[in-house]
């Protein structure tokens, strides 16, 4: 007897979808056929609605430990599953930063006890911790190594010597915050006057991201896996080269907002790297649609409203994104800016491949039953009451998005 049979589900095998029944046993998809009989403990009538693989967000900040007034593993993974994200990969910007094997394993243990979805963890690269990273290289929940080329909230800036040594010696996915430190310092020194959130893209200029992408490109070699996080400029797209192992991701806030929006919401859109010109936004959306940018990831970085209300120089950078990831991207499908197959690849299949999650990111026999059920006819306008992240706000408040999934399963267990 099957655990679950999804009846008349629309599956993303092409852009229009193919209607079929899907059977699940012991948390795994075991059969897909036009019709499957009644031999199931639970039958879900999908009525032609989309049954999609759960989203895999390979770039989140769960703030646990040390910053749990903003978020923790419980609240962050609750926000994830409520929105249709069934796997997250947590960054090392915590207190203490995750740069030792002991800190990494402590996070793993916290997630084992508290997480509501699948959680992987990055370890941060410093100037002298390659030996620590090697101790956890074979751990199944290691997402990869995070590298900061410029000072950001974690202040884990690696020297070029440390970076070269790590890439040479570690067979890992390296994920880069690719803003060049020298360019950032010069731009800040050159700025005159009293800055506001509208000036953030000048103080952290496009040149910093472009120079960072150039450095990453110079490190590329066959067999290496180098990934540029949160692309923000049109120029960075040219450095992506999957054949050389250089991939990239774009965040929903860089697809929806530009610097013009900062005059309306101020520090709520202060984020590193900044939202930039409208031409950059459109170029990123085009590159996502045609597959040059393979992955969507939120860079979910929650801060409290009180912190964001501080004057611009003191207000922290970052925006929450887990609550709105799936709805914002499926809204692009509804508005014909992305095809369904492209959206599924960018939200689920491609990040699964990068993270080495061979049983996730697909609706296929043998894949884990990490699934979401979505009604394309419905819409959603987020408000603070809809936000499960501990920070209780979103830059997408008041923006019309697609509806959130009305059913979410993690390894065959219904969460929503």
N, C-alpha and C positions, 0 to 999 in steps of 0.2 A: 504493500500500500504506500502511495506517495504521501509525503508530508503536506504538500500544497500542489494544487493545479490552478494555474492562471488560465482562465477561459477567454478566448477571443481577444487576446492581447495583440496590440500593434507593435511589431518588433522592428528595430532600426536596421534591417538588412539592406534597405535602400531608402531614398529620401521620402518616398510616399509611405513606407512601412509595409510589412507583410503580416497579415493577421494569422495567428496560430495559437495553439495551446502550449503551455510550458509547465513541465512537471519538475518538482523539487523534492529531493529526499536527503535528509541529514545535512542540510545546508548547502547542497550542491545541485545545480541544474542537471537532470538526468535524462530528459527527453523533451524534444520539441517536435510537434506534429500538428497537422491541420486540425485533428480532433483527437482528444485523449478522453477516455471513459471516466466514469465517476469514482474510480478507485483511489480516493484521496481523503485524508482526514480533514482537510480544509480546501474549499473551492472558492476562488476569487473571480467574480464576474467582472471582466475588464471592459466589456461592451465596446471594443474597438479603440479604447484609449491606449496611449503609448506605455509600454513596459520597457524601461531603459536600464542600462547598468548604472548603479549608484556612482555619483561623481567622486573623483579622487583628487583631493586638494593637496598638492605636493608642497605647499608653502603657507604654513600657518604659524602663529605665535600664540600658544595657549597660556603663556605667562606663568607657568607653574614649574618650579617654585619661585617664590620671592616677590612676585608681582600679582598675587592672586586677588587683590582688590579690583583688578581690571578684568581678569578671566582666570579660570583654572581648568583642569582636565575635565571635570564634570560639566561645568557650564559650557565650555567650548565644544565638547563632543555632543552635548544636547542641542546646541545651535546647529551643529553639523547635520545630525540625523533629521532634525525638524525641517531642514531645507533640502534634503536629498543627497547630502554628502555622506558616504559610507566609509571612507578612508581619508585620514589626514596625516600629513608629515610635519612634525613640529620642529621649529627652528631653535637654535641654542641660546637665543637672547633672553636668558633668565638670570636670576640671582641665587646662587652663583651661575655664571655662564657655563654651558655644557661643553667643557673642553677636556674633561678627564673621563676615563672609563667608569670610575665610581659614580660620577654625576650622571652619566648616560644610563647606567644600570638602575640608579635610583629612580629616574624618570620612568623607565620601563616598568618597574614594580608598581609605581603609583598608578600608571595607566592600566595595568593588569587588574587592579582592584576597583578602579573608578570609571574607566572609559565606557562610553555608550556606543562607540563605533571602533573600527580598526584604527590603530595609531602607530605610526613609525616615528623615529626621531633622528635628527641630524646631530652631528657633533661638529663643533666649531674648530677651525684651524687657527692656531696662534703661531708664535715664533719658535716654540720648542715643545710641541706636544704630539709630534708624529708617532712617537712610541705609544702614547696613550690611545691614539686612534687605532693603531695596529691591534691593540688588545681587544677591540670590539668589531674588527672588520668582518668577521664571520657571523656576527649576530644577525638573526633573521629580521629584527626590527630596526636595523640601521638603514636609514634612508640614503645617507651620503654624507659628504663633508661640505660644510658651509664656509665660504670664503668672503671676507669683506675687504674690498680694495680701498674703501674710504671709510672714515669714522661715521658710525651711525649709532643706533641705540645700544648696541652691544659692545662697541669699541674693541672688537676683535680684529684689528687690522693686521694682516700678515705681510711680512717683508717678501720681496720677490725671491730671495734665496730660500726662505721657508716654503713658499708656494711651489717653487720648482722642485724642491726635494720631495714634497708631499705627492705631487702629481707623478713624479718619476717612480715613487716607491709604493704607492697605494692604488690598487685596482678598485677605484670607487667612482661614483658619480660626484663630481664637484659642482656645486651650485654657487654662483657668484652674485654678490651685490656689487655691481660693476660701475661704481662711481669713483673716478680717480681722485685720490686724496690731494695731490698737488694742485689740480685744477680747482677743487673745492676751496682749498685754503686761499688761493689767489682771488677767486671770485668774491669770497667773503671780505677779503682785505680791500678790494676795489670798490665795494658797494658804498655809496654815499647816502646819507639820510637815515631816516627811521624806517626800517623795513616792516612790511605787513605780509599777510599770507599771499597776497597777489604778487609779491616780489620773490616768493620762494623759488620759482623756476629760474630766476636770475641769480640768486645766491647759490643755487645748486644747478648750474647751467647744463644745457644739452651736451656741451663739450665734455663734461666730466663723464657722462655715460658713454659717449663715443670713444673717448680715450680708453676707458675701461674695456670696451668691446674689442678695441685694437689689441690690447695686451692679451686678452683671452685668445684672440685669433692667433697671436704669435706663439702661444703655448700648444696649439692643436697639433696632434700627431695621431697616426692610425692607432686605434685601440683605446685612445683616451676618451673620456666622457665629460665634456665641459658644457655647463648649462647656464645661460644668462637669465637671471631672475628679473621679474617685473620690467620688461622692456617699456621704454617711455618715449622714444624718439623714432622718427622715420629712418634716420641714418643707421641706427643699430641693426636694422633688418638685414642689411647687406652683409653683415658679418656672420649670419647664421649659415651653417654648412653641415647638415647632418652626415654627409659622406666623410667629413673630417671629425665628426663627433661633437660639433657645436650646435646645440639646440637652444631654444629660448621659450619663455612664457610671457603671457600678457595678463594683466589683472583687469577685472571688470571695471574698476574705477578709471583706468586709463582708456577704456573703450567708450565710456559714457560721458566723462567729464573732461573739460579743458580749463586753461587758466582763467578764462572768462567767468567760470562758475565760482572761482574763489572770491570774487567781489561780492557774491551773494551769500556764501556760507562761511567765508573766512577760514579759520584754523581747522574746521571740520574736514577740509580738503588739504590740509598740510600733511604731506606724505613724502617719503623718500623712496625712489626718485619722484620728483613733483609731477602733477598733471601739467601738461605742456600745451602747445599751440593746437588749435583746431586741426591744422594740417597734419600734425603728428597723430592725433586721435584717429583721423580718417585713414591714414596710412597703416596704422596698427590694425584697424578693423579689416582693411583690405587684405593685409598679409595673413591675418587669421583665417579669413574666408578662403583664400587660395592655398593654404597649407604651408606657407613659408614659416609662419609661427605655428608650432604644433600643439602647444599646451596652454590651457587657461588655468591660472592659480590665483588665489585671492590676495596673498600677502596679508591675511587677516591679522591686524595689529591693533587690538582694542585699547582705548584709553578712556578714562571717565570724562564726562562732560565738564566737570570742574577743572580737570587738567587742560582740556581743550579751550576753556574760557580764559586761561592765562594770556598775558600779552604774547604776541607772536614769538619773540625770542625765547620765551620760557615754555611755550606750549609744545608738547611732544608731537613728533611726526608719526603718522599711521592712522589707518581707518579700519573698522571692522568690515568683514566681507563674507563670513561663512553663512550668515542668515539669508543672503541674497544671491549667492553664486548661481544656483541652478535656475532660479526664476529670471535672473538678468540675462543669462545666455540663451535660455529657451525663448525669451522675449525677442532676441535677435532672429531666432528661427521663425517665430510668428510674423515678424516684420520683413522676412525674406532677405535678411542681411547675412545669414548663415544657412546652409543646408542642415538637415537633421543629422545626416551621417557625419558631416564635418563637426557639428557641435558635440556629438557623442565621442568622436575621436579625441577632440581637444579636452573635454571634461573627464574622460574615463579611460579610453583605450591607450592613448599616447602616454599619459602619466603612469599608467600601470606598466607599460614597457620600460620607461625610463627608470622606474623604481624596482624593476625586476619582479613584479607581482604577476606571475604567470597565470594565476587562476582568477584574476580580477579584471574589470574594465570591459567585459563583453557579456552579451546574452548568448551563451553557447553551451552545448552539452559539455560537462566537465568543469565549467566555471563555477566559482562561488556564487551563491544566490544573494548577492548584494544588488538589490533591485529597487527601482522607484517606479511608481505608477502615476502618470501625469495626464491631466485633462487639458488639451490644447485650446478648448473653448473658453476657459476661465481666465480672469486677470486678477492682479493683486497690486494694490498701492500700499507699500509698507508704511507703518507708523511705529512709534516707539513701543506700543503695546504688543507688536508682533515680533519683537527682537528678543531672542533667547540668550544671546551673548550678554555677559554680565554688565557690559558698558551701557546697555539699554538705548542705543541710538545707531543710526545708519546714515551714510551719505545718500542713500537711495530713498529716504523718506519723502513721500509725495510724488515719486516717479512711478508711472504705470509700468508694471512688469508683467510677465506671464505668471500664472498661478504657481504656487509651490506644489510639489507632489502631494497627492492625498494618501499615498501609501508608501512606506519605506521599510525595506527588509535588509537586515545585516546577517549574512550567513543563514538565511532562511527564517530568521526570527523577526517578527513584525515589530517595528519601533514606532511607527506613526500609523 
